[in-house]
Amino acid sequence: MSSLPSADPHSAHDTPVIGWLLAIAGSSGRIVLDRQALAALAEDTDPVLAAAGQVAMPVKVKRGDRWIIGTIRSLALDPASDAAALTTEIDLMGEGMRQPETGALYGFRRGVTSYPMPGATIHAITNDELAGIHLNRAQTTVTIGTVHPARTVPATLAVDALLGRHFAILGSTGTGKSTATAMILHRICERAPLGHIVMIDPHGEYARAFRDTGSIHDVGNLRMPYWLMNFAEHCEILLSASGEQRQHDADVLAKCLLAARMRNRAAAELPRVTVDTPIPYLLSDLTAQLGQEMSKLERVGDIAPYQRIKSKIEEIKSDPRYAFMFSGMLVADTMTDFLARILRMPGDGRPISIIDVSGVPSDVTSSVVAVLARMIFDHAIWTHPAERRPVLMVCEEAHRYIPAQAEQTSAVGRILSRIAKEGRKYGVSLGLVTQRPSDLAEGVLSQCGTIIAMRLNNERDQAMVRSAMPEGGRGLLDTISALRNREAILCGEAVSFPMRASLDNLAEDKCPASSDMTITALWANPSGGNRVLTETVGRWRAAGK
């Protein structure tokens, strides 16, 4: 490729020239790469130089006293050069200054203020320069792995940016998503032992990982009073009708619920009480009010709404699975104590609460998560600004709680969507963890300022991630389906530069209980037979583990 311009005499110390710039646009450029120059670097002891020219790798474009940094999007042979050259487009990501004596890159920052001209030389990047690009300056960070392909460049997340603008951890089953989530939370807890984190755990995986550093809550000790629910949450649990009947039942419930709340002495001390005011009431008072209103009716046919609600209340009261929420022991005003336990205030050196909802009946799981999310958000709203403490809420299997269209159809969808849109104003951060981003409400995912994407095999999921990624780097996005286990693409507010990272290993006792079963090994031994089945049936009938 004889037409490749050589480095000028004033840049003899620059890293090798590997190509030149053909065209430039606002956020991208078109370049040609010299295959011989790339082959000469392939055996270099510097792993970053050796990987020069590969898809998603950064390159430097010379522009006067600075370097413009871009990432390679794709590669193709240039037919005009008899296969001696490769053509590609680069996404422009930022710029840094050029050290006059050595030509080294320093002072990288995002954004481009001075564009190079066509014909500018393209240079490879060294391991040290890659470390400078990924350096989070003057920010509190946590290290979660190393930047690919370097072996010594730490992959870091800026904690304030990660939490301040929400984040999402995405990945197919088996890619190490749960372990990555636990590792990131462990790092944050180590960095901020006086923090406040609430983790919604739908499968009971994380209790083991945080037994020494967190507070574990399940159906045995959650003790979440039913009267903390607002009216919408009451409707989701107590109303079974649909269509016009549901609206009629809701009107009946609103009238009787308000009357039941008004019977508490605390109501007299408040200037105004509504069906949403979180003051205790007795379920017996609610059923008595339903009976009293029912006795006033003149037509027998009008009592159906009252009977449906009373029957549902009696059903819940008699079912031991609901005792964590509807026990008669939960009528005292324990709202302050409940918030203190869940939000870890004070934390006593255990900054994270694991809310294990695996034992919660499936028909009320969403309502339980809705109550917890709303309590966290309302607490932040009503706390005096000078006394606010930031809280991080992490939702595993987030697509279960905020699927597409759920913002309008469920209480949990509405509150999580509101936190995504308004939470940062009040210090409430949201972390979403899911294996199916395409099933997640798009408006919520788009609010996540940082995305940590592990391997995704489904094309719909990949398309959703591309649309939600907060910045460029399409070359990186195209590698999502080719990532190895425990590798991730990090992009957004919490990183200085989009990266492919190899995530750190986590000690066995800090990992969640999410390992796949060794099926053939288990099938190699005989089962426990009737003894195990009898024990299983006993736990099944008792609705306990």
C-alpha positions as CSV (number, residue, x, y, z in Angstrom):
1,M,0.0,0.0,0.0
2,S,2.5,2.6,-1.2
3,S,0.1,5.5,-1.0
4,L,0.1,5.3,2.9
5,P,1.6,8.5,4.1
6,S,4.4,8.1,6.6
7,A,4.6,9.8,10.0
8,D,6.0,13.4,9.7
9,P,9.5,14.1,11.0
10,H,8.2,15.9,14.1
11,S,6.4,12.7,15.3
12,A,9.1,10.1,15.3
13,H,8.1,9.0,18.8
14,D,4.4,8.5,18.0
15,T,3.0,5.0,18.1
16,P,3.0,3.2,14.7
17,V,1.0,4.6,11.8
18,I,-1.6,2.0,10.8
19,G,-3.7,3.9,8.3
20,W,-5.2,7.2,7.3
21,L,-8.4,9.1,7.4
22,L,-10.6,9.1,4.2
23,A,-13.6,11.1,5.4
24,I,-15.0,12.7,8.5
25,A,-18.6,13.5,9.7
26,G,-20.0,14.8,12.9
27,S,-19.7,11.7,15.0
28,S,-17.9,9.2,12.7
29,G,-15.1,8.9,10.2
30,R,-14.1,6.5,7.4
31,I,-10.6,5.1,7.5
32,V,-8.2,2.8,5.7
33,L,-6.0,0.4,7.6
34,D,-2.7,-1.0,6.4
35,R,-2.7,-4.8,6.7
36,Q,1.1,-5.1,6.8
37,A,1.3,-2.5,9.6
38,L,-1.3,-4.4,11.6
39,A,0.5,-7.7,11.0
40,A,3.8,-6.2,12.2
41,L,2.1,-5.2,15.5
42,A,0.3,-8.6,16.0
43,E,3.3,-10.1,17.9
44,D,4.0,-7.0,20.0
45,T,4.4,-7.7,23.8
46,D,2.0,-4.9,24.5
47,P,-1.4,-6.7,24.3
48,V,-3.2,-3.5,23.3
49,L,-0.8,-2.7,20.4
50,A,-1.0,-6.4,19.4
51,A,-4.8,-6.0,19.1
52,A,-4.6,-2.9,17.0
53,G,-7.1,-2.7,14.1
54,Q,-9.6,-5.2,15.6
55,V,-13.3,-4.5,15.8
56,A,-14.2,-2.3,18.8
57,M,-10.6,-1.3,19.4
58,P,-9.8,2.4,19.9
59,V,-7.4,4.2,17.5
60,K,-5.8,7.7,17.5
61,V,-6.3,10.2,14.7
62,K,-3.7,13.0,14.6
63,R,-5.0,16.6,14.8
64,G,-2.3,19.2,15.5
65,D,-1.4,19.1,19.2
66,R,-4.0,16.6,20.1
67,W,-5.3,13.1,19.4
68,I,-8.9,12.3,18.3
69,I,-10.0,8.9,19.7
70,G,-12.4,6.7,17.8
71,T,-13.5,3.0,18.0
72,I,-13.5,0.7,15.0
73,R,-17.0,-0.3,14.0
74,S,-16.4,-3.1,11.4
75,L,-13.8,-4.3,8.9
76,A,-13.8,-5.1,5.2
77,L,-11.2,-5.6,2.5
78,D,-10.6,-2.6,0.3
79,P,-11.1,-3.9,-3.3
80,A,-9.2,-1.0,-4.7
81,S,-5.9,-2.0,-3.0
82,D,-5.7,-5.6,-4.0
83,A,-6.5,-6.7,-0.4
84,A,-3.6,-4.8,1.0
85,A,-5.8,-2.6,3.0
86,L,-8.9,-2.7,5.2
87,T,-11.7,-0.1,5.1
88,T,-13.9,0.7,8.1
89,E,-15.8,3.4,9.9
90,I,-14.9,4.7,13.3
91,D,-17.2,6.2,15.9
92,L,-15.6,9.4,17.4
93,M,-15.6,9.3,21.2
94,G,-13.4,12.0,22.5
95,E,-10.0,13.7,22.4
96,G,-6.8,14.1,24.3
97,M,-3.6,16.1,24.2
98,R,-0.4,14.9,22.4
99,Q,2.8,15.0,24.5
100,P,5.3,17.0,22.4
101,E,8.4,14.9,23.3
102,T,7.0,11.4,23.0
103,G,3.7,11.8,21.1
104,A,1.9,10.0,23.9
105,L,-1.8,10.6,24.6
106,Y,-2.8,12.3,27.9
107,G,-5.7,14.2,29.4
108,F,-8.5,12.3,27.6
109,R,-12.0,13.8,27.7
110,R,-15.2,12.9,26.1
111,G,-16.5,14.9,23.1
112,V,-14.7,16.3,20.1
113,T,-13.9,20.0,19.7
114,S,-11.5,20.0,16.8
115,Y,-12.0,17.6,13.9
116,P,-9.1,16.0,11.9
117,M,-8.9,16.6,8.2
118,P,-9.0,13.8,5.6
119,G,-5.5,12.4,5.1
120,A,-4.7,12.5,8.8
121,T,-2.7,9.5,10.0
122,I,-4.3,6.8,12.1
123,H,-2.2,5.4,15.0
124,A,-2.4,2.4,17.3
125,I,-2.9,2.9,21.0
126,T,-0.7,1.5,23.8
127,N,-1.6,-0.2,27.0
128,D,-0.6,2.9,29.0
129,E,-2.7,5.1,26.8
130,L,-5.7,2.8,27.1
131,A,-5.3,3.0,30.9
132,G,-5.3,6.8,30.7
133,I,-8.5,6.8,28.5
134,H,-10.3,4.6,31.0
135,L,-9.2,6.5,34.1
136,N,-12.1,8.0,36.1
137,R,-10.5,11.2,37.3
138,A,-11.4,12.9,40.6
139,Q,-14.3,10.4,41.2
140,T,-15.1,7.7,43.7
141,T,-14.8,4.5,41.8
142,V,-15.0,0.7,42.3
143,T,-12.9,-1.7,40.3
144,I,-14.9,-4.6,38.8
145,G,-12.5,-6.2,36.3
146,T,-9.9,-5.5,33.6
147,V,-10.4,-3.8,30.2
148,H,-10.2,-6.1,27.2
149,P,-7.6,-6.9,25.7
150,A,-5.3,-5.3,28.3
151,R,-4.3,-7.4,31.3
152,T,-3.5,-4.6,33.7
153,V,-5.9,-1.8,32.9
154,P,-8.6,-1.8,35.6
155,A,-12.3,-1.5,34.6
156,T,-13.8,0.9,37.0
157,L,-17.2,2.4,37.6
158,A,-17.7,5.9,39.0
159,V,-20.1,5.2,41.9
160,D,-21.9,8.6,42.0
161,A,-22.6,8.6,38.3
162,L,-23.6,4.9,38.4
163,L,-26.2,5.5,41.1
164,G,-27.1,9.0,40.3
165,R,-28.4,8.2,36.8
166,H,-29.6,4.6,37.4
167,F,-28.1,1.5,35.8
168,A,-29.1,-1.8,34.2
169,I,-27.3,-5.2,34.2
170,L,-28.4,-7.3,31.3
171,G,-27.4,-10.8,30.2
172,S,-28.8,-14.2,29.1
173,T,-29.1,-17.0,31.6
174,G,-25.8,-18.6,32.4
175,T,-23.5,-15.7,31.5
176,G,-22.7,-14.8,35.1
177,K,-25.2,-12.0,35.5
178,S,-26.2,-12.8,39.1
179,T,-22.5,-13.1,40.2
180,A,-21.7,-9.8,38.4
181,T,-24.6,-8.1,40.2
182,A,-23.4,-9.5,43.6
183,M,-19.8,-8.5,42.9
184,I,-20.8,-4.9,42.0
185,L,-22.9,-4.6,45.1
186,H,-20.1,-6.0,47.3
187,R,-17.7,-3.4,45.8
188,I,-20.2,-0.6,46.5
189,C,-20.8,-1.9,50.1
190,E,-17.0,-2.0,50.7
191,R,-16.7,1.6,49.4
192,A,-19.7,2.9,51.3
193,P,-20.3,0.8,54.5
194,L,-22.8,3.4,55.7
195,G,-24.8,3.3,52.5
196,H,-28.4,2.1,52.0
197,I,-29.2,-0.6,49.5
198,V,-32.5,-2.5,49.1
199,M,-32.3,-5.6,46.9
200,I,-35.4,-7.4,45.6
201,D,-34.5,-11.1,45.3
202,P,-37.3,-13.1,43.6
203,H,-35.5,-16.5,43.8
204,G,-33.7,-16.4,47.2
205,E,-30.3,-16.4,45.6
206,Y,-28.6,-13.5,47.3
207,A,-29.1,-14.3,51.0
208,R,-26.0,-16.5,51.0
209,A,-23.9,-13.8,49.2
210,F,-24.7,-11.1,51.8
211,R,-25.2,-13.0,55.0
212,D,-22.2,-11.3,56.7
213,T,-22.7,-7.8,55.3
214,G,-26.5,-7.5,54.8
215,S,-29.8,-7.9,56.6
216,I,-31.9,-10.7,55.2
217,H,-35.7,-10.4,55.1
218,D,-38.1,-13.1,53.9
219,V,-41.7,-14.2,54.7
220,G,-40.5,-15.3,58.1
221,N,-39.3,-11.9,59.4
222,L,-40.4,-9.3,56.8
223,R,-43.5,-8.2,58.9
224,M,-44.8,-5.7,56.4
225,P,-48.1,-4.3,57.7
226,Y,-51.0,-4.4,55.3
227,W,-52.1,-0.9,56.2
228,L,-49.0,0.6,54.6
229,M,-50.6,-0.1,51.2
230,N,-52.2,2.8,49.4
231,F,-55.6,2.5,47.7
232,A,-54.3,1.2,44.4
233,E,-52.3,-1.6,46.1
234,H,-55.4,-2.5,48.2
235,C,-57.4,-2.8,45.0
236,E,-54.8,-5.2,43.4
237,I,-55.0,-7.6,46.3
238,L,-58.6,-7.3,47.5
239,L,-60.5,-6.9,44.2
240,S,-61.2,-9.9,42.0
241,A,-63.8,-8.5,39.6
242,S,-63.1,-7.0,36.2
243,G,-64.7,-4.4,33.9
244,E,-67.5,-2.3,35.3
245,Q,-67.9,-4.6,38.3
246,R,-64.3,-3.8,39.3
247,Q,-64.9,0.0,39.3
248,H,-68.0,-0.5,41.4
249,D,-66.1,-2.7,43.9
250,A,-63.3,-0.1,44.0
251,D,-65.9,2.6,44.9
252,V,-67.2,0.4,47.7
253,L,-63.7,-0.4,49.0
254,A,-62.6,3.3,49.0
255,K,-65.6,4.4,51.1
256,C,-65.2,1.6,53.7
257,L,-61.4,1.8,53.8
258,L,-61.5,5.5,54.6
259,A,-64.0,4.8,57.4
260,A,-61.8,2.1,58.8
261,R,-58.7,4.4,58.8
262,M,-60.7,7.2,60.4
263,R,-61.4,4.9,63.5
264,N,-57.7,5.1,64.5
265,R,-57.0,7.8,67.1
266,A,-54.1,9.0,65.0
267,A,-56.6,10.2,62.3
268,A,-57.9,12.9,64.7
269,E,-54.5,14.4,65.0
270,L,-54.1,14.8,61.2
271,P,-55.5,17.8,59.2
272,R,-56.7,15.4,56.5
273,V,-57.0,11.7,56.0
274,T,-57.4,9.9,52.7
275,V,-57.6,6.3,51.6
276,D,-53.8,6.5,50.9
277,T,-52.8,7.9,54.3
278,P,-50.5,5.3,56.0
279,I,-52.2,5.0,59.4
280,P,-53.1,1.6,60.9
281,Y,-56.6,0.1,60.8
282,L,-58.0,-3.2,61.8
283,L,-59.2,-5.7,59.1
284,S,-62.1,-6.4,61.4
285,D,-63.0,-2.7,61.3
286,L,-63.0,-2.8,57.5
287,T,-65.2,-5.9,57.3
288,A,-67.5,-4.4,59.9
289,Q,-67.8,-1.3,57.8
290,L,-68.6,-3.4,54.8
291,G,-71.3,-5.2,56.7
292,Q,-72.7,-1.9,58.0
293,E,-72.9,-0.4,54.5
294,M,-74.4,-3.6,53.2
295,S,-77.2,-3.4,55.7
296,K,-78.3,-0.1,54.4
297,L,-79.0,-1.4,50.9
298,E,-82.5,-1.8,49.8
299,R,-82.0,-4.3,47.0
300,V,-80.4,-7.8,47.6
301,G,-78.7,-7.6,44.2
302,D,-76.6,-4.6,45.3
303,I,-74.7,-6.6,48.0
304,A,-72.5,-8.5,45.6
305,P,-69.6,-6.0,45.7
306,Y,-69.5,-6.1,49.5
307,Q,-69.7,-9.9,49.6
308,R,-66.8,-10.2,47.1
309,I,-64.5,-7.9,49.2
310,K,-65.5,-9.5,52.5
311,S,-64.8,-13.0,51.1
312,K,-61.4,-12.0,49.8
313,I,-60.4,-10.5,53.1
314,E,-61.5,-13.6,55.0
315,E,-59.6,-15.8,52.5
316,I,-56.4,-13.9,53.0
317,K,-56.8,-13.8,56.8
318,S,-57.2,-17.6,57.0
319,D,-54.3,-18.4,54.6
320,P,-50.9,-18.7,56.5
321,R,-49.0,-17.8,53.3
322,Y,-50.1,-14.2,53.8
323,A,-49.2,-14.0,57.5
324,F,-46.1,-11.9,56.8
325,M,-48.4,-9.1,55.7
326,F,-51.9,-9.7,57.0
327,S,-51.2,-11.1,60.5
328,G,-53.4,-9.7,63.3
329,M,-50.1,-8.9,65.1
330,L,-49.2,-6.2,62.5
331,V,-51.8,-3.6,63.6
332,A,-49.5,-1.5,65.8
333,D,-48.0,1.7,64.3
334,T,-44.6,0.2,63.4
335,M,-44.0,2.4,60.3
336,T,-40.8,4.0,61.6
337,D,-39.4,0.7,62.8
338,F,-40.2,-1.0,59.4
339,L,-38.5,1.8,57.5
340,A,-35.4,1.6,59.8
341,R,-35.1,-2.2,59.2
342,I,-35.6,-2.1,55.4
343,L,-33.6,1.1,54.7
344,R,-30.8,0.2,57.1
345,M,-31.0,3.4,59.2
346,P,-28.7,3.0,61.1
347,G,-27.0,0.3,59.1
348,D,-24.9,-1.2,61.9
349,G,-22.2,-2.1,59.3
350,R,-24.7,-3.9,57.1
351,P,-25.6,-1.5,54.4
352,I,-27.8,-3.8,52.2
353,S,-31.2,-5.3,52.8
354,I,-32.0,-8.5,50.8
355,I,-35.8,-8.8,50.4
356,D,-36.3,-12.5,49.6
357,V,-39.8,-12.6,48.0
358,S,-39.4,-16.2,46.8
359,G,-41.8,-17.4,49.5
360,V,-44.4,-14.6,48.8
361,P,-47.6,-15.9,47.1
362,S,-47.2,-15.1,43.4
363,D,-50.5,-13.2,43.2
364,V,-49.2,-10.6,45.7
365,T,-45.5,-10.5,44.8
366,S,-45.9,-7.4,42.6
367,S,-48.0,-5.6,45.3
368,V,-45.3,-6.3,47.9
369,V,-42.6,-4.9,45.6
370,A,-44.9,-1.9,44.8
371,V,-45.2,-1.2,48.6
372,L,-41.5,-1.4,49.2
373,A,-40.6,0.8,46.2
374,R,-43.3,3.4,47.1
375,M,-42.2,3.5,50.7
376,I,-38.6,4.1,49.6
377,F,-39.7,6.9,47.2
378,D,-42.2,8.5,49.6
379,H,-39.7,8.5,52.4
380,A,-37.2,10.3,50.2
381,I,-39.9,12.9,49.2
382,W,-41.0,13.7,52.7
383,T,-37.6,13.7,54.3
384,H,-36.2,17.2,54.8
385,P,-33.7,17.9,52.0
386,A,-30.9,18.5,54.5
387,E,-31.5,15.1,56.1
388,R,-31.9,13.0,52.9
389,R,-29.9,9.8,52.6
390,P,-29.5,8.3,49.1
391,V,-31.0,4.9,48.7
392,L,-30.3,2.3,45.9
393,M,-33.1,-0.1,45.0
394,V,-32.0,-3.1,42.9
395,C,-34.6,-5.3,41.2
396,E,-33.6,-8.7,40.0
397,E,-35.8,-10.1,37.2
398,A,-36.9,-6.6,36.6
399,H,-39.1,-7.5,33.6
400,R,-41.4,-9.3,36.0
401,Y,-42.3,-6.0,37.6
402,I,-42.1,-3.5,34.8
403,P,-42.9,-5.3,31.6
404,A,-43.9,-3.3,28.5
405,Q,-47.0,-1.2,29.1
406,A,-46.9,-1.9,32.9
407,E,-46.3,1.7,33.6
408,Q,-50.0,2.2,33.3
409,T,-51.5,-1.1,34.3
410,S,-49.9,-2.0,37.6
411,A,-49.0,-0.3,40.8
412,V,-45.4,-1.6,40.8
413,G,-45.0,-0.6,37.1
414,R,-46.2,3.0,37.9
415,I,-44.0,3.5,41.0
416,L,-40.8,2.0,39.4
417,S,-41.4,4.1,36.3
418,R,-41.7,7.2,38.5
419,I,-38.5,6.4,40.3
420,A,-36.7,5.9,37.0
421,K,-37.9,9.4,35.9
422,E,-37.8,11.4,39.1
423,G,-35.8,9.3,41.6
424,R,-32.5,11.1,41.2
425,K,-34.1,14.4,42.3
426,Y,-34.7,12.8,45.7
427,G,-31.7,10.6,46.0
428,V,-33.4,7.3,45.0
429,S,-31.4,5.2,42.5
430,L,-32.7,2.3,40.5
431,G,-30.7,-0.8,39.5
432,L,-32.4,-3.1,37.0
433,V,-31.2,-6.7,36.5
434,T,-32.8,-8.8,33.7
435,Q,-32.2,-11.5,31.2
436,R,-34.9,-10.2,28.9
437,P,-34.5,-6.5,28.2
438,S,-36.9,-6.7,25.3
439,D,-39.7,-7.6,27.8
440,L,-38.8,-4.5,29.9
441,A,-40.7,-1.3,29.6
442,E,-38.6,0.7,27.1
443,G,-39.2,4.0,28.8
444,V,-37.7,2.7,32.0
445,L,-34.6,1.1,30.4
446,S,-33.9,4.4,28.5
447,Q,-33.7,6.2,31.8
448,C,-30.7,4.1,32.9
449,G,-27.6,6.2,32.4
450,T,-25.2,3.2,32.6
451,I,-25.7,-0.2,31.0
452,I,-23.7,-3.3,31.8
453,A,-24.5,-5.7,29.0
454,M,-23.3,-9.3,29.1
455,R,-23.9,-11.9,26.3
456,L,-27.4,-11.7,24.8
457,N,-28.4,-14.3,22.2
458,N,-31.9,-13.1,21.4
459,E,-32.0,-10.6,18.5
460,R,-34.9,-8.7,20.1
461,D,-32.9,-8.3,23.3
462,Q,-29.8,-7.1,21.3
463,A,-32.0,-4.5,19.4
464,M,-33.4,-3.2,22.7
465,V,-29.9,-2.7,24.2
466,R,-28.7,-0.9,21.0
467,S,-31.7,1.5,21.3
468,A,-31.1,2.1,25.0
469,M,-27.3,2.5,25.0
470,P,-26.7,6.1,26.1
471,E,-23.8,6.8,23.7
472,G,-21.9,5.5,20.6
473,G,-19.6,2.6,20.2
474,R,-21.5,0.5,17.8
475,G,-18.5,-1.7,17.2
476,L,-18.8,-2.8,20.9
477,L,-22.5,-3.4,20.7
478,D,-22.1,-5.8,17.8
479,T,-19.9,-8.0,20.0
480,I,-22.7,-8.7,22.5
481,S,-23.5,-12.1,21.1
482,A,-19.8,-13.0,21.1
483,L,-19.0,-12.2,24.7
484,R,-17.6,-15.0,26.9
485,N,-19.1,-15.8,30.3
486,R,-18.2,-13.1,32.9
487,E,-17.5,-10.5,30.1
488,A,-19.5,-7.4,29.7
489,I,-19.8,-4.2,27.7
490,L,-19.8,-1.2,30.0
491,C,-21.3,2.0,28.5
492,G,-22.7,5.3,29.9
493,E,-22.3,7.8,32.6
494,A,-20.2,5.7,35.0
495,V,-17.3,5.0,32.6
496,S,-14.9,7.4,30.9
497,F,-15.0,5.4,27.7
498,P,-17.1,2.4,26.5
499,M,-15.3,-0.8,27.1
500,R,-15.4,-4.6,26.9
501,A,-14.3,-5.8,30.3
502,S,-13.4,-9.2,31.9
503,L,-15.2,-9.2,35.3
504,D,-13.4,-10.1,38.5
505,N,-14.0,-13.5,40.1
506,L,-15.8,-13.5,43.4
507,A,-15.1,-15.6,46.4
508,E,-17.4,-18.6,46.7
509,D,-19.0,-17.5,50.0
510,K,-19.9,-14.1,48.4
511,C,-21.5,-15.6,45.3
512,P,-25.3,-15.9,45.0
513,A,-26.8,-19.4,45.0
514,S,-27.5,-19.3,41.3
515,S,-25.3,-22.1,39.9
516,D,-26.8,-24.5,37.3
517,M,-27.6,-28.0,38.4
518,T,-25.2,-30.7,37.4
519,I,-27.9,-32.8,36.0
520,T,-26.0,-35.9,34.9
521,A,-24.1,-36.0,38.2
522,L,-27.4,-35.8,40.2
523,W,-29.0,-38.5,38.0
524,A,-26.1,-40.8,38.6
525,N,-27.3,-41.4,42.2
526,P,-30.6,-42.8,43.2
527,S,-33.2,-40.5,44.7
528,G,-34.3,-40.5,48.3
529,G,-37.7,-42.0,47.3
530,N,-40.7,-41.8,49.6
531,R,-38.8,-40.2,52.5
532,V,-37.9,-37.2,50.4
533,L,-41.3,-37.0,48.8
534,T,-43.0,-37.1,52.2
535,E,-40.8,-34.2,53.5
536,T,-41.5,-32.3,50.3
537,V,-45.2,-32.7,50.6
538,G,-45.1,-31.6,54.2
539,R,-43.3,-28.4,53.4
540,W,-45.6,-27.9,50.3
541,R,-48.7,-28.1,52.4
542,A,-47.3,-25.8,55.1
543,A,-46.2,-23.3,52.5
544,G,-42.8,-23.2,54.0
545,K,-39.3,-24.2,53.1
